[in-house]
């Protein structure tokens, strides 16, 4: 890419934009950070099929732009891996608590980029400690292990989801580019562009970016530096996977809609962390829970408290009313404040309502017993609460069920098409597992970005298209291993033309929140199927001129489209010319 980042006044922006040869001047913006079961659900097997045929991806290098990495995790061990290819030009940048010994034949590169954020004068706690590739957020470690984590037997989060954790390309190499510094602040696009540029120079084969923009203010393609950066990667032959966003179930919410990237939506698989609520009238309802301290919990009937409007925060809760009770929470702006208040006040449990139809997709692990339910179960519990002066209930935990639910389903949080920015192109492209995914986690970082939570774990269970994206990046690595001459478009073609339209009951894929049949606006071409993608029979290619021709068909005004056209046409010619 040809350009630079700088602090400029409005007058300087205007002056530079008029300089001959300057294609465009863009404002820096911020993007947000967006598995013991999922590999098996995808049909991946160590003994036969795509994994052994693709040598588990061992010659492919996956670059992840995220919040860094925790190199000590067992998921990044390099047992049995030989040296990386001589074509690799990357390196491990060193600083406090990160040196060259943290890299190995699995983690072959680690860099960090802070200039964009630093130029805005935004400080962070323990800044000296943070200015390394080390992950103090957790998101990057989690996504890296989903894409290419080594096999780890007995991985679990406090005993939950115990099994063999591994990435979708478990022998692929990892190169990490830390461009994100805080879960809530996000990632500066100038740092992201520098990370993409370095990934290209270093020689990665795949790029995975579980990042997204502001869904309330979508950036037009002609102003989107992320589009320009990802295009630079694609024209260098790099397959790019991006998260589709977590603003579902609303339509027109899908993000990262550039036609040259593979945009991934999120699915729920066939594993349920089942829990039961038994009411005083004998009715029993299913929910889901990640409560893991069952050994110190006794299931018994206790009173239920439903606060005013179901709001569970310190302003709406009274300590004396909570002790010894299960609290039903249907709304909470400050979730952890409410949970910690209930726990400190002596509450014995929480029933948390997910407000997206049938979907239960916002499960978290707390110290206090908690169960998530959908709004229909909530309505029945409210009916019971109104029917008696002394409502009681008991909670039962820790029954993991596999295979008794229809799956995959389109997860309630997964952003939907059509795209506001580019409705001519169907997005998302494809669906991949994103709900309740167990993966590696920094051993010194709180589990859910809540510093008041004292618990620590080497593995964490998270949900989102951030988890879906690296699944597809890893599968892309397997295809690149078998078909090294395939272009990024060919890999995307193989994934999309072989995607599954039916679930495990051989029926149409459903929407998690409504149990209605999903459409291509929700799942794109369907759910990713690695084995079928390995040999699709036919692949469709697309190159620079195809994307330029696409822009010709869009009704952008000339001044709006010129900048992006020039960026694309520069890929074919040293001259900044545009011809139709």
C-alpha positions in Angstrom: 0.0 0.0 0.0 1.2 3.5 -0.8 0.4 6.0 2.0 1.2 7.2 5.5 -0.6 8.2 8.7 -0.2 11.7 10.2 -1.8 14.2 12.5 -3.3 17.0 10.3 -5.4 20.1 10.9 -8.5 20.6 8.6 -6.5 23.1 6.7 -3.6 20.7 6.2 -6.0 18.0 5.0 -7.4 20.3 2.4 -4.0 21.4 1.2 -2.6 17.8 0.9 -5.8 16.6 -0.8 -5.1 19.0 -3.6 -1.5 17.9 -4.1 -1.0 16.2 -7.5 -0.7 12.4 -7.1 -2.6 12.2 -3.8 -5.5 9.8 -4.3 -7.3 10.5 -1.1 -7.0 11.8 2.5 -9.1 9.7 5.0 -9.9 10.3 8.6 -8.7 7.6 11.0 -11.6 5.6 12.5 -12.0 2.9 15.1 -13.1 -0.7 14.5 -14.5 -3.0 17.2 -13.3 -6.5 18.2 -16.0 -8.8 17.0 -13.4 -25.5 20.5 -13.7 -28.8 21.6 -16.9 -29.5 19.7 -16.9 -27.3 16.6 -14.2 -29.2 14.6 -16.1 -32.5 15.0 -19.4 -30.7 14.1 -17.7 -29.6 10.9 -16.8 -33.2 10.1 -13.0 -32.8 10.7 -11.4 -36.1 11.7 -7.8 -36.9 12.5 -7.9 -40.3 10.8 -9.5 -39.5 7.4 -10.8 -36.7 5.2 -9.7 -33.1 4.8 -7.4 -32.9 7.9 -4.9 -35.6 6.9 -5.3 -34.9 3.2 -4.3 -31.2 3.9 -1.6 -32.2 6.3 -3.5 -30.3 8.9 -2.4 -27.1 7.2 1.2 -27.4 8.2 2.8 -25.4 5.4 0.4 -22.5 5.6 0.9 -19.3 7.6 -2.2 -17.6 9.0 -1.9 -13.9 10.0 -4.3 -12.7 12.7 -5.0 -9.0 13.2 -6.4 -8.8 16.7 -5.4 -8.0 20.3 -2.2 -10.0 20.4 -1.4 -13.5 21.8 -0.6 -15.3 25.0 2.4 -17.4 23.8 2.6 -19.6 26.8 -0.7 -21.2 26.1 -0.5 -24.9 25.4 -2.6 -24.3 22.2 0.5 -22.7 20.7 3.0 -25.5 21.3 5.0 -26.6 18.3 5.4 -30.3 19.1 6.2 -32.2 15.9 6.4 -29.0 13.7 9.6 -28.4 11.7 11.0 -25.0 10.8 8.8 -22.5 8.9 9.3 -22.1 5.2 12.3 -20.0 4.1 9.9 -17.7 2.3 8.7 -16.4 5.7 10.1 -12.9 6.4 8.4 -12.1 9.6 9.7 -11.7 13.1 8.9 -11.6 16.8 9.2 -8.1 18.2 10.6 -8.1 21.7 10.0 -6.0 24.8 9.0 -6.5 28.4 7.7 -10.1 29.0 7.9 -10.9 25.3 11.1 -12.1 23.6 12.2 -14.3 20.7 11.9 -17.4 22.9 8.1 -16.8 23.0 8.0 -17.6 19.3 8.5 -21.1 18.0 7.6 -23.2 14.9 3.9 -22.7 15.6 4.0 -19.0 16.5 6.3 -17.7 13.8 5.7 -14.0 14.1 4.4 -11.4 16.5 4.2 -7.7 16.0 2.3 -4.8 17.5 1.1 -1.4 16.1 0.2 1.5 18.4 1.0 4.7 16.5 -2.6 5.3 15.4 -4.0 5.0 18.9 -1.0 6.7 20.5 -1.3 9.7 18.2 -4.7 10.4 19.7 -3.2 10.7 23.1 -5.2 7.7 24.4 -3.4 6.2 27.4 -3.8 2.7 28.9 -3.1 1.2 32.2 0.3 -0.4 32.5 1.3 1.1 29.1 4.8 -0.2 29.3 3.6 -3.7 29.9 1.0 -3.4 27.1 3.3 -2.2 24.4 4.3 -5.7 23.2 2.5 -8.4 21.2 1.3 -10.0 24.4 -2.5 -10.2 24.7 -4.0 -8.4 27.7 -7.5 -8.5 26.3 -8.0 -12.2 25.5 -9.8 -11.8 22.2 -6.7 -12.4 20.0 -5.6 -15.5 21.9 -9.0 -17.0 21.6 -9.4 -16.4 17.9 -5.8 -17.5 17.1 -6.4 -20.9 18.8 -9.7 -21.4 16.9 -7.9 -20.9 13.6 -4.7 -22.9 14.2 -4.4 -24.0 17.8 -2.4 -27.1 18.4 -4.1 -30.2 19.9 -4.5 -29.9 23.7 -6.1 -32.9 25.5 -8.4 -32.2 28.4 -8.9 -28.5 27.7 -11.8 -27.0 29.7 -13.1 -24.0 31.5 -13.6 -24.9 35.1 -14.5 -28.4 34.0 -17.0 -27.3 31.3 -16.6 -28.5 27.6 -13.8 -30.8 28.6 -12.1 -32.5 25.6 -9.4 -32.2 23.0 -9.2 -28.5 21.9 -7.7 -27.8 18.5 -8.0 -25.3 15.7 -9.5 -25.9 12.3 -6.0 -26.0 10.9 -4.1 -27.4 13.9 -0.7 -27.5 12.3 -0.8 -24.2 10.4 1.7 -21.6 11.5 0.5 -18.4 13.2 1.7 -14.8 12.8 0.0 -12.3 15.1 -0.3 -8.6 14.5 -1.5 -6.7 17.6 -3.7 -3.8 16.4 -6.3 -3.7 19.1 -5.7 -2.6 22.7 -9.0 -2.6 24.5 -12.2 -4.6 24.1 -14.4 -1.5 24.3 -12.3 1.2 22.6 -11.5 -1.0 19.6 -8.8 -0.8 17.0 -7.6 2.2 15.0 -7.8 1.8 11.2 -4.4 3.3 10.7 -2.8 0.6 12.9 -4.9 -2.0 11.1 -3.6 -0.8 7.7 0.0 -1.0 9.0 -0.7 -4.5 10.3 -2.0 -5.6 6.9 0.9 -4.1 5.1 3.4 -5.9 7.4 1.5 -9.2 7.0 1.8 -8.8 3.2 5.5 -8.1 3.5 6.1 -11.0 5.9 4.5 -13.5 3.6 1.3 -14.7 5.2 -1.1 -16.9 3.2 -4.3 -16.2 5.1 -5.5 -13.2 7.0 -8.2 -13.5 9.7 -9.8 -10.3 11.1 -12.5 -10.5 13.7 -13.0 -6.8 13.6 -15.8 -4.6 12.5 -16.9 -1.0 12.1 -19.8 1.0 13.5 -23.0 -0.7 12.3 -25.0 2.5 13.1 -22.8 4.5 10.7 -21.7 2.2 7.9 -18.7 3.5 5.9 -19.3 3.7 2.2 -16.9 1.5 0.2 -15.3 4.5 -1.4 -14.3 5.9 2.0 -13.4 2.6 3.7 -9.7 2.3 4.4 -10.4 -1.3 5.6 -11.6 -2.1 2.1 -8.5 -0.6 0.6 -6.2 -2.6 3.0 -8.0 -5.9 2.5 -7.9 -5.4 -1.2 -4.1 -5.0 -1.0 -3.9 -8.3 0.7 -6.1 -10.1 -1.8 -4.2 -8.8 -4.8 -1.1 -10.3 -3.2 -2.9 -13.7 -3.2 -3.9 -13.7 0.4 -7.2 -15.1 1.4 -9.0 -12.8 3.8 -11.7 -13.8 6.2 -13.7 -11.2 8.1 -16.4 -11.3 10.8 -19.9 -10.3 9.7 -20.8 -8.6 12.9 -22.9 -9.2 16.0 -25.9 -6.9 15.5 -28.4 -9.6 14.7 -31.2 -10.4 14.3 -31.7 -7.0 12.5 -31.4 -7.0 8.8 -29.2 -4.5 7.0 -26.6 -5.0 9.8 -23.9 -7.1 8.2 -20.4 -5.6 8.3 -17.2 -6.1 6.2 -19.1 -6.4 2.9 -16.1 -5.9 0.6 -16.6 -8.2 -2.4 -13.0 -9.5 -2.3 -13.2 -10.8 1.3 -15.0 -13.8 2.8 -17.6 -12.4 5.2 -18.6 -14.9 7.9 -21.8 -15.2 9.9 -22.3 -17.0 13.2 -24.0 -20.3 13.8 -25.0 -22.3 16.9 -23.8 -26.0 16.9 -25.4 -29.1 18.4 -23.9 -28.8 21.9 -26.1 -27.4 24.8 -25.0 -26.5 28.3 -28.3 -27.6 29.6 -29.8 -26.4 32.9 -33.2 -26.8 34.5 -35.5 -24.5 36.4 -38.2 -26.2 38.6 -41.0 -23.9 39.8 -43.0 -24.5 43.0 -46.0 -25.6 40.9 -43.9 -28.5 39.4 -43.3 -26.9 36.0 -39.8 -27.5 34.7 -38.1 -25.3 32.1 -34.9 -25.7 30.2 -32.2 -23.0 30.1 -28.5 -22.9 29.5 -25.7 -22.2 31.9 -21.9 -22.0 32.3 -22.1 -22.2 36.1 -19.2 -24.4 37.0 -19.1 -24.6 40.8 -21.8 -27.3 41.2 -19.7 -29.1 43.8 -20.4 -26.3 46.3 -24.0 -25.8 45.2 -27.1 -27.6 46.7 -30.2 -27.6 44.6 -33.2 -26.7 46.7 -36.4 -24.8 46.6 -35.9 -21.1 47.5 -37.9 -17.9 47.0 -37.9 -16.0 43.7 -37.6 -12.2 43.5 -38.6 -10.3 40.4 -37.4 -6.7 40.7 -39.3 -3.8 39.2 -39.4 -4.2 35.5 -36.8 -7.0 35.9 -34.0 -4.4 36.0 -31.1 -5.8 37.9 -28.8 -3.0 38.9 -27.8 -1.3 42.1 -30.4 1.5 41.6 -33.2 -1.0 41.5 -32.2 -3.7 44.0 -32.5 -3.7 47.8 -30.0 -5.7 49.8 -32.5 -6.9 52.4 -34.9 -8.3 49.8 -32.2 -10.4 48.0 -30.7 -12.6 50.7 -31.5 -16.3 50.1 -33.4 -15.7 46.9 -33.2 -16.4 43.2 -33.4 -13.1 41.3 -35.0 -12.9 37.8 -33.2 -10.3 35.6 -34.8 -9.4 32.3 -32.8 -6.2 31.8 -29.5 -4.8 33.1 -27.5 -2.0 31.6 -24.6 -2.8 33.9 -24.6 -6.6 34.0 -21.6 -7.2 36.2 -22.7 -4.5 38.6 -26.0 -6.3 39.1 -24.4 -9.7 39.4 -21.9 -8.6 42.0 -24.5 -6.7 43.9 -26.8 -9.8 44.1 -23.9 -12.0 45.1 -22.7 -9.7 47.8 -26.2 -9.2 49.1 -26.6 -13.0 49.6 -28.6 -14.0 46.6 -28.4 -17.7 45.8 -29.0 -17.6 42.0 -29.9 -15.6 38.9 -32.3 -16.3 36.1 -31.2 -14.1 33.2 -33.4 -13.4 30.2 -32.1 -13.3 26.6 -34.4 -10.9 24.7 -34.0 -12.4 21.2 -37.0 -14.7 20.7 -36.2 -18.4 21.0 -32.4 -17.7 21.2 -30.3 -18.2 24.2 -27.0 -16.8 23.1 -25.5 -14.5 25.8 -24.4 -17.0 28.3 -21.6 -16.1 30.8 -20.0 -17.8 33.7 -20.5 -16.1 37.1 -19.5 -17.1 40.6 -23.1 -17.1 41.5 -25.4 -19.8 40.0 -27.1 -18.5 36.9 -29.3 -19.8 34.1 -30.2 -18.1 30.9 -33.7 -18.5 29.4 -35.5 -17.1 26.3 -38.3 -14.7 26.4 -41.0 -17.4 26.0 -39.8 -19.3 29.1 -39.6 -15.9 30.9 -43.3 -15.2 30.1 -44.3 -18.5 31.6 -42.3 -17.9 34.7 -43.8 -14.4 35.1 -47.3 -16.1 34.9 -46.3 -18.3 37.8 -44.9 -15.4 39.8 -48.3 -13.7 39.5 -50.2 -16.8 40.5 -48.8 -17.1 44.1 -47.7 -14.9 47.0 -44.7 -17.1 47.8 -43.1 -18.2 44.5 -40.2 -20.6 44.8 -37.9 -22.4 42.4 -34.8 -24.5 42.3 -31.9 -24.6 39.7 -30.1 -27.7 38.4 -26.8 -27.6 36.4 -24.0 -29.3 34.5 -25.6 -31.5 31.9 -24.0 -31.1 28.6 -26.1 -32.5 25.7 -24.8 -33.1 22.2 -26.9 -33.9 19.2 -30.5 -33.5 20.5 -31.1 -30.1 18.9 -31.3 -29.0 15.2 -28.0 -27.6 14.1 -26.6 -25.5 12.7 -28.9 -22.6 13.3 -28.2 -19.0 12.4 -27.2 -17.5 15.8 -29.5 -14.7 17.0 -26.6 -12.3 17.3 -25.3 -12.9 13.8 -25.6 -9.8 11.6 -27.9 -10.1 8.6 -28.0 -8.8 5.0 -28.6 -7.2 2.7 -25.8 -4.8 3.0 -26.6 -1.1 3.3 -23.2 -0.2 1.7 -23.2 -2.7 -1.2 -26.6 -4.3 -1.6 -25.6 -5.6 -5.0 -23.4 -8.2 -3.3 -25.0 -10.9 -1.1 -23.4 -10.9 2.4 -22.6 -12.7 4.6 -20.9 -15.2 2.3 -21.0 -18.2 4.6 -21.9 -19.4 8.1 -19.5 -21.0 10.6 -19.7 -22.0 14.3 -19.6 -19.0 16.6 -21.7 -19.9 19.8 -20.2 -21.1 23.0 -16.7 -21.8 21.6 -14.1 -23.1 23.9 -10.6 -21.8 23.1 -7.3 -20.6 24.6 -7.3 -17.7 27.0 -4.5 -15.7 28.7 -3.9 -17.1 32.2 -3.7 -13.6 33.8 -6.7 -12.0 32.1 -10.2 -11.9 33.6 -12.6 -14.2 31.7 -15.2 -11.6 30.5 -13.2 -8.4 30.5 -14.4 -7.8 34.1 -11.4 -6.9 36.4 -13.6 -7.5 39.5 -13.9 -11.2 38.6 -11.0 -12.9 40.5 -11.2 -16.1 38.5 -8.6 -17.1 35.9 -8.5 -19.9 33.4 -6.4 -21.1 30.5 -9.5 -21.5 28.4 -12.7 -19.5 27.9 -16.1 -20.0 26.3 -17.2 -17.1 24.1 -19.7 -16.4 21.3 -19.8 -14.1 18.3 -18.8 -13.9 14.7 -15.4 -13.2 16.0 -15.3 -16.9 16.7 -16.8 -17.8 13.4 -14.3 -15.9 11.3 -11.2 -17.9 12.4 -13.0 -21.2 11.8 -13.2 -20.2 8.1 -9.6 -18.8 8.1 -8.4 -22.2 9.3 -10.4 -24.0 6.7 -9.1 -21.6 4.1 -5.6 -22.7 5.2 -6.5 -26.3 4.6 -7.6 -25.5 1.1 -4.5 -23.5 0.4 -2.4 -26.4 1.6 -4.0 -28.8 -0.9 -4.5 -26.2 -3.7 -1.5 -23.8 -3.4 -2.3 -22.2 -6.8 -5.9 -21.2 -6.0 -6.6 -17.5 -5.7 -8.5 -16.0 -2.8 -11.6 -15.9 -5.0 -11.2 -19.6 -5.8 -11.0 -20.5 -2.1 -14.1 -18.5 -1.4 -15.8 -20.1 -4.4 -15.0 -23.6 -3.1 -16.4 -22.7 0.3 -19.6 -21.2 -1.0 -20.5 -23.6 -3.7 -20.2 -26.6 -1.4 -21.8 -25.0 1.7 -24.6 -26.9 3.4 -28.2 -25.7 3.2 -29.6 -28.4 5.5 -29.0 -29.1 9.2 -28.2 -32.3 11.0 -31.8 -33.4 10.6 -31.6 -32.9 6.9 -34.0 -30.0 7.1 -33.6 -26.4 6.1 -31.3 -24.3 8.4 -33.4 -22.4 11.0 -33.1 -19.0 12.6 -32.2 -19.4 16.3 -34.5 -16.6 17.5 -37.7 -17.7 15.7 -37.3 -21.3 14.5 -38.3 -20.1 11.0 -36.4 -21.1 7.9 -33.3 -19.0 7.3 -32.6 -17.3 4.0 -29.4 -16.3 2.1 -29.6 -12.9 3.8 -28.9 -14.7 7.1 -26.6 -17.6 6.0 -25.2 -16.5 2.6 -24.4 -19.6 0.6 -25.0 -21.9 3.6 -22.9 -23.5 6.4 -19.3 -24.2 5.7 -18.5 -27.8 4.9 -14.7 -28.4 4.8 -14.7 -31.8 3.3 -16.8 -30.9 0.3 -14.9 -27.7 -0.2 -11.7 -29.7 -0.7 -12.9 -31.0 -4.0 -15.7 -28.7 -5.3 -15.5 -29.9 -8.9 -15.5 -26.3 -10.2 -14.2 -23.0 -8.8 -14.9 -19.5 -10.0 -12.1 -17.0 -10.1 -12.2 -13.2 -9.8 -9.4 -10.7 -10.2 -8.6 -7.0 -10.0 -10.4 -6.2 -13.3 -13.5 -8.0 -12.1 -13.7 -5.8 -9.1 -13.1 -2.7 -11.1 -15.9 -3.8 -13.5 -18.1 -4.2 -10.5 -17.5 -0.6 -9.4 -18.3 0.6 -12.9 -21.8 -0.8 -12.4 -22.4 1.0 -9.1 -24.3 4.3 -9.1 -21.5 6.2 -7.2 -21.0 9.7 -8.3 -17.7 10.2 -10.1 -16.0 12.1 -7.3 -17.0 9.6 -4.7 -15.8 6.5 -6.6 -12.6 7.9 -8.1 -10.4 7.3 -5.0 -11.3 3.6 -4.7 -11.1 3.1 -8.4 -7.6 4.5 -8.4 -6.5 2.3 -5.5 -7.8 -0.7 -7.5 -6.5 0.3 -10.9 -3.1 1.0 -9.3 -2.9 -2.7 -8.7 -2.7 -3.3 -12.4 -0.7 -0.3 -13.5 2.0 2.0 -12.1 -0.1 4.9 -13.5 -3.0 6.3 -11.6 -5.4 6.0 -14.5 -9.0 5.1 -14.6 -10.6 3.8 -17.8 -14.0 2.2 -18.5 
